Amino acid sequence: MPTLTIRAYAKLNLYLEVLGRRSDGFHRLETVFQSIALHDDIDLVHDRSGPPGIVMSCDDATIPVDASNLAWRAAAAFIAGREPSAGRLSMTLRKNIPHGAGLGGGSSDAAAVLRALDQVFPGWHDAASLQRMAATLGSDVPFFLVGGTALGEERGEVLTALPDIPPTAVTVLMPPARLPTPAVFAALTDSERGPRPGHAAGWWPQQIISGTWSSLLFNRLADPATRLCPAVGALLSHLRQCGLPYLMSGSGAACFVLGHCDPPPGVTAWHTSTITRTRASMSA
């Protein structure tokens, strides 16, 4: 049986503003997503004659390989109602993206599984239904179906494609800490939480086209993350001394700098690059 291998790329948040709390308890966001070359790999084997079911393994023993894993849940959502005809799906996840980092590793793995299964079972779902399915899995998952540079609004799942930023060298740095996203949002002060207005339509495309986007890096969650996790604050202080544009990604704890910056002791670093990928070209 052939093995389909697909890459699950990490993302950075080049900008993340909190515009207030929604009636459903989530926060309204305005964020700019950017996919980067750092990625996990997923091997998928489809056995049409095997007993129906999903089997998953991972090279990181700390990652669950059952229904609590977002990639497993993505596979289950894709084949829901058609399990007998789906046969047996065996997935092997090879992790490179750290978890608890704000780089979207779990969400990207889920989107990669949806993309892979869309190749295995063409026509089972159209693009719109895949986007809806992705949104039920997590706020970041719809972005990873398309990649590149995109504006995310509401919970982050309402996407607008943005002009590609130029290929940019990036150093991603991970301190010896993990930050759960709900805790970071809960740590927002009333003034940090908003409400506040977002930018007008067309504002971000103008910044990218004019080449000024790198001076606008901002993350509203950096201050609550720093209060919760001193390691993040120490890393941000180190990056400030590098003299290059830097930021925490998502809800942390990973940070990044545009360019090359050596990590302080105890911090893991990846020298990578930004990439622009369409859904059709994100397979390995």
Residue pairs with C-beta under 8 A, 6 or more apart in sequence:
1 45
1 46
1 47
2 45
3 43
3 44
3 45
4 43
4 44
4 45
4 46
4 116
4 119
4 120
4 283
5 41
5 42
5 43
5 44
5 283
5 284
6 41
6 42
6 44
6 112
6 113
6 115
6 116
6 282
6 283
6 284
7 39
7 40
7 41
7 42
7 112
7 282
7 283
7 284
8 39
8 40
8 41
8 42
8 97
8 105
8 108
8 109
8 111
8 112
8 144
9 35
9 36
9 37
9 38
9 39
9 108
9 144
9 147
9 275
9 277
9 282
10 35
10 36
10 38
10 39
10 97
10 103
10 104
10 105
10 108
10 172
11 33
11 34
11 35
11 36
11 103
11 104
11 108
11 140
11 143
11 144
11 249
11 250
12 33
12 34
12 36
12 103
12 170
12 172
12 247
12 249
12 256
12 274
13 31
13 32
13 33
13 34
13 102
13 219
13 247
13 249
13 250
14 32
14 33
14 34
14 165
14 213
14 216
14 217
14 247
15 30
15 31
15 32
15 204
15 216
15 217
15 218
15 219
16 29
16 30
16 31
16 32
16 218
16 219
16 220
16 221
16 250
17 29
17 30
17 31
17 196
17 198
17 218
17 220
18 27
18 28
18 29
18 185
18 188
18 192
18 193
18 194
18 196
18 220
18 221
19 27
19 28
19 29
19 30
19 194
19 195
19 196
19 197
19 198
20 27
20 28
20 193
20 194
20 195
20 196
21 27
21 28
21 193
21 194
21 195
22 28
22 154
22 155
26 139
26 155
27 155
27 185
27 193
28 153
28 154
28 155
28 194
28 195
28 198
29 152
29 153
29 154
29 155
29 156
30 151
30 152
30 153
30 198
30 199
31 151
31 152
31 153
31 156
32 149
32 150
32 151
32 152
32 162
32 204
32 213
33 140
33 143
33 149
33 150
33 151
33 152
33 156
34 148
34 149
34 165
34 274
35 144
35 147
35 148
35 149
35 274
35 275
35 276
35 277
36 170
36 172
36 272
36 273
36 274
36 275
37 272
37 273
37 274
37 275
38 96
38 97
38 103
38 172
38 270
38 272
39 96
39 97
39 108
40 93
40 94
40 95
40 96
40 97
40 105
40 108
40 109
40 112
41 93
41 94
41 96
41 284
42 71
42 91
42 92
42 93
42 94
42 109
42 112
42 113
42 116
43 91
43 92
43 94
44 89
44 90
44 91
44 113
44 116
44 117
44 120
45 89
45 90
45 91
46 87
46 88
46 89
46 90
46 120
47 87
47 88
47 89
47 90
48 87
49 87
50 87
50 88
51 88
52 83
52 84
52 86
52 87
52 88
53 83
53 88
53 89
54 72
54 75
54 76
54 79
54 88
54 89
54 91
55 88
55 89
55 90
55 91
56 65
56 66
56 69
56 71
56 72
56 90
56 91
56 92
56 93
57 65
57 91
57 92
57 93
58 65
58 69
58 92
58 93
58 94
58 95
59 92
59 93
59 94
59 95
60 93
60 95
62 99
63 69
63 93
63 95
63 99
65 72
65 93
66 72
67 73
67 76
69 106
69 109
70 106
70 107
70 109
70 110
70 137
70 138
70 141
71 91
71 93
71 106
71 109
71 110
71 112
71 113
72 91
73 110
73 137
74 109
74 110
74 111
74 113
74 114
74 133
74 134
74 137
74 141
75 89
75 91
75 113
75 117
77 133
77 136
77 137
78 113
78 114
78 117
78 118
78 121
78 124
78 125
78 133
79 86
79 89
79 117
79 121
82 124
86 121
89 117
91 113
93 109
95 105
97 103
97 104
97 105
97 108
98 105
98 174
98 254
98 268
99 105
99 106
99 178
100 177
100 178
100 179
100 180
100 253
101 174
101 178
101 249
101 250
101 252
101 253
101 254
102 179
102 181
102 248
102 249
102 250
102 251
102 252
102 253
102 254
103 172
103 249
103 250
103 254
104 140
104 143
104 144
104 250
106 138
107 137
107 138
107 139
107 140
107 141
107 143
107 144
108 140
108 144
110 134
110 137
110 138
110 141
110 144
111 134
111 141
111 142
111 143
111 144
111 145
112 144
112 282
114 130
114 133
114 134
114 141
114 145
115 145
115 279
115 282
115 283
116 283
117 124
118 124
118 125
118 130
119 283
125 133
130 145
131 142
131 145
134 141
134 142
134 144
134 145
134 157
135 141
135 142
135 157
139 152
139 155
139 156
139 157
140 152
140 156
140 157
140 250
141 157
142 157
142 159
143 150
143 152
143 156
143 157
143 159
145 279
146 159
146 161
146 278
146 279
147 275
147 276
147 277
147 278
147 279
147 282
148 161
148 162
148 164
148 275
148 276
148 277
148 278
149 161
149 162
149 163
149 164
149 165
149 208
149 276
150 159
150 160
150 161
150 162
151 159
151 160
151 162
151 204
152 158
152 159
153 159
153 160
153 198
162 204
162 205
162 208
163 205
163 208
163 209
164 208
164 276
165 208
165 213
165 274
165 276
167 273
167 274
167 275
168 214
168 258
168 273
168 274
169 258
169 259
169 260
169 271
169 272
169 273
170 256
170 257
170 258
170 259
170 271
170 272
170 273
170 274
171 256
171 257
171 259
171 260
171 261
171 263
171 269
171 270
171 271
171 272
172 249
172 254
172 255
172 256
172 269
172 270
172 272
173 235
173 239
173 254
173 255
173 256
173 257
173 261
173 263
173 267
173 268
173 269
173 270
174 253
174 254
174 267
174 268
174 269
175 229
175 231
175 232
175 234
175 235
175 253
175 254
175 255
175 266
175 267
176 231
176 266
176 267
177 229
177 231
177 232
177 253
178 253
179 225
179 228
179 229
179 232
179 251
179 252
179 253
180 251
181 250
181 251
183 228
184 221
184 224
184 225
184 228
184 251
184 252
185 221
185 224
185 251
187 224
187 225
187 227
187 228
188 220
188 221
188 224
189 224
192 220
192 223
192 224
204 213
207 213
207 216
214 245
214 258
215 245
217 245
217 246
217 247
218 247
219 247
219 248
219 249
219 250
221 248
221 250
221 251
221 252
222 232
222 236
222 247
222 248
222 252
225 232
225 248
225 251
225 252
225 253
226 232
226 233
226 236
229 252
229 253
231 253
232 248
232 252
232 253
232 255
234 264
235 253
235 255
235 264
235 267
236 246
236 248
236 255
238 263
238 264
238 267
239 246
239 255
239 257
239 261
240 246
242 257
242 259
242 261
244 257
244 258
244 259
244 261
245 257
245 258
245 259
246 255
246 256
246 257
246 258
246 261
247 255
247 256
248 254
248 255
249 255
249 256
260 271
261 269
262 269
263 269
